Amino acid sequence: MTMTPLDARLDESPYALQKHLGFHLTHWGEDHARLELPIEHYLSNRAGLPHGGVYATLLDTVMGYAGCFTGDPDHKRLALTLSLTTNFLSRPKGALLIAEGRKVGGGASTFFAEATILDETGEVIARGSGAFKYRKTTL
């Protein structure tokens, strides 16, 4: 898949959790999104690795973005997570987490998505899938 830079018109102000963790949206298009998160010490668990909750958050977030693209900054779509499955596969070898999500199906009120987290070395760290419900209101 060819990655185009994030359209500046679609770059939203970071929300509280996003600011706290430090991830940012780097691509957002029809049925696809990408987030990046530099690995920092405060993301670590007792073993010194990024906590599994960080991976689950990235997977959930990137899948939500993938299913909510409208292309119109004046018509923002939101979704609620109905289910989230996370599989932890490896540990990062690099210093940057990259989460890529894609919408894989759904209809008018729900959608399904899948995501992968890797690092800049190509190490696949986690995969996830989820079901999401579109919110009736938009921003």
C-alpha positions in Angstrom: 0.0 0.0 0.0 1.3 3.4 -1.0 1.5 5.8 2.0 0.6 9.4 1.4 1.4 12.0 4.0 -1.4 13.0 6.3 -3.6 15.7 4.8 -3.0 18.7 7.2 -6.7 19.5 7.0 -7.5 16.2 8.7 -4.9 16.5 11.5 -6.9 16.9 14.6 -5.7 18.4 17.9 -4.3 15.7 20.1 -6.8 14.5 22.8 -5.7 13.9 26.4 -4.6 10.3 26.2 -2.9 10.9 22.9 -0.9 13.7 24.5 -0.1 11.6 27.5 1.2 8.6 25.6 2.8 10.6 22.8 1.5 8.9 19.6 0.6 10.7 16.5 -1.4 10.1 13.3 0.9 9.9 10.2 -1.6 8.6 7.6 -5.3 8.5 7.3 -7.2 7.5 4.2 -10.2 5.5 3.0 -10.2 2.3 5.2 -6.6 2.8 6.4 -4.7 4.6 9.2 -1.2 4.7 10.6 0.0 5.9 14.0 3.5 6.2 15.3 4.8 6.2 18.9 8.4 6.7 20.0 9.2 4.2 22.7 9.8 6.1 25.9 10.7 4.8 29.4 7.3 5.8 30.9 5.6 3.3 28.5 7.5 0.4 30.1 6.3 -2.4 32.3 8.3 -4.0 35.1 10.5 -5.8 32.6 11.4 -2.6 30.8 9.3 -3.4 27.7 6.4 -1.4 26.5 3.3 -2.4 28.5 0.7 -4.6 26.7 -1.9 -1.9 27.4 0.1 0.5 25.2 -0.2 -2.0 22.3 -3.9 -2.6 22.9 -4.4 1.2 22.9 -2.6 1.7 19.7 -4.4 -1.2 18.0 -7.8 0.0 19.2 -7.1 3.6 18.2 -5.7 2.9 14.7 -8.6 0.5 13.9 -11.1 3.2 15.0 -9.4 5.8 12.7 -9.4 3.3 9.8 -13.1 2.9 10.0 -14.0 6.5 10.6 -12.4 8.3 7.6 -14.6 10.7 5.8 -12.0 12.9 4.1 -14.0 16.0 5.2 -12.6 17.9 8.2 -16.1 19.4 8.8 -17.7 16.0 9.0 -15.9 13.9 11.6 -17.1 10.4 12.3 -16.7 8.6 15.7 -17.0 5.0 16.7 -17.2 2.9 19.9 -15.3 -0.3 20.3 -17.6 -3.4 20.7 -14.8 -6.0 20.9 -11.0 -6.0 20.7 -8.7 -9.0 20.3 -5.0 -8.5 20.9 -2.2 -11.0 20.1 1.2 -10.2 21.5 3.9 -11.7 19.1 7.3 -10.3 19.9 9.2 -7.4 21.6 10.4 -4.4 19.8 14.0 -4.3 18.5 13.9 -0.6 17.5 12.8 2.6 19.1 9.5 3.4 17.2 6.2 1.6 17.3 4.2 1.8 14.1 0.5 0.8 14.1 -1.3 0.2 10.9 -5.0 -0.4 10.8 -7.5 -1.3 8.0 -11.2 -1.5 7.8 -12.1 -5.0 6.5 -15.9 -5.0 6.4 -19.1 -3.8 7.9 -22.2 -1.8 7.1 -24.1 1.3 8.0 -23.8 1.0 11.7 -20.9 -1.3 12.5 -17.5 -2.1 11.0 -14.7 -4.6 11.4 -11.0 -3.8 11.4 -7.6 -5.4 11.7 -4.3 -3.9 12.8 -0.6 -4.7 13.1 2.1 -3.1 15.3 5.7 -3.3 14.1 8.8 -1.3 14.8 11.0 0.5 12.4 13.2 -2.6 11.9 10.2 -4.5 10.6 9.7 -6.6 13.7 6.0 -7.6 14.0 5.1 -7.0 17.7 1.3 -7.3 18.0 -1.8 -7.9 15.9 -5.4 -7.1 16.7 -8.9 -7.2 15.4 -12.1 -5.5 16.5 -15.7 -4.7 15.9 -16.8 -1.1 16.2 -20.1 0.7 16.2 -20.5 4.1 14.6 -21.7 6.8 16.9 -24.9 8.5 15.8 -23.4 12.0 16.5 -20.5 13.5 14.7 -18.1 16.3 15.7 
